[in-house]
Amino acid sequence: MPRSPEQRILNAARKLIGLQITGVRYMTQQESTELCICNRALILSLSDGTLLYPMADDEGNEAGVLMARATDGQETHFSSLQR
């Protein structure tokens, strides 16, 4: 029986467990141009070289906002920047 989309995505995401964030920066103008998006997203660099960044949808139409919520409920919005 085929796996559900949720299980497929979770299995891929589990590969991130144990990795460390080694850098934080905004996407360069060249990177946003290569992705054909107008805004530059926040990028998290991981210890294995993986780059994480928010997108508006599954098709990668535009950069999105990365949200963080601390254990005390404090929220931080890491907004995308225009090119």
C-alpha positions in Angstrom: 0.0 0.0 0.0 1.4 3.4 -0.9 2.4 5.7 1.9 0.3 8.8 2.5 1.7 12.2 1.6 1.9 13.0 5.3 4.0 9.9 6.0 6.3 10.6 3.0 6.9 14.2 4.1 7.5 13.2 7.7 10.0 10.5 6.7 11.9 13.1 4.7 11.7 15.6 7.6 13.1 13.1 10.1 16.4 13.2 8.3 16.8 16.7 9.8 16.6 15.4 13.4 19.9 15.9 15.2 21.3 18.4 12.7 22.4 21.8 14.0 21.7 25.3 12.6 25.1 26.6 11.6 24.1 29.9 10.0 21.3 32.3 9.4 21.1 34.8 6.5 18.8 36.2 4.0 18.7 34.7 0.5 20.9 36.6 -2.0 19.4 38.4 -4.9 21.0 35.8 -7.2 19.3 33.0 -5.3 15.9 34.7 -5.4 16.4 35.3 -9.2 17.3 31.6 -9.8 14.1 30.6 -7.9 12.0 33.1 -9.9 10.7 34.8 -6.8 10.5 38.5 -6.0 11.2 38.3 -2.2 14.3 37.0 -0.3 13.5 34.5 2.4 15.4 33.9 5.6 17.7 30.8 5.1 18.8 28.5 7.9 22.0 26.6 7.1 22.3 23.1 8.7 25.3 21.2 9.7 25.1 18.8 6.7 24.8 21.6 4.2 21.1 21.6 3.9 19.4 25.0 3.5 15.9 25.6 4.9 13.8 28.5 3.8 10.0 29.2 3.7 8.0 29.3 0.5 4.5 30.6 0.0 3.3 27.3 -1.4 4.4 23.8 -2.6 5.0 25.2 -6.1 7.6 27.7 -4.8 5.8 30.7 -6.1 7.1 33.2 -3.6 9.1 33.4 -0.4 7.1 33.3 2.8 7.4 34.2 6.5 9.2 31.9 8.9 7.5 31.9 12.3 9.0 31.0 15.6 7.2 30.4 18.8 9.1 30.1 22.1 8.1 27.9 25.0 6.8 31.1 26.8 4.4 31.8 23.8 6.5 34.7 22.4 6.3 34.8 18.6 8.9 36.1 16.3 8.1 36.7 12.6 11.1 36.5 10.2 9.6 38.3 7.3 10.8 38.0 3.7 12.5 41.0 2.1 11.9 42.4 -1.4 14.7 42.0 -3.9 
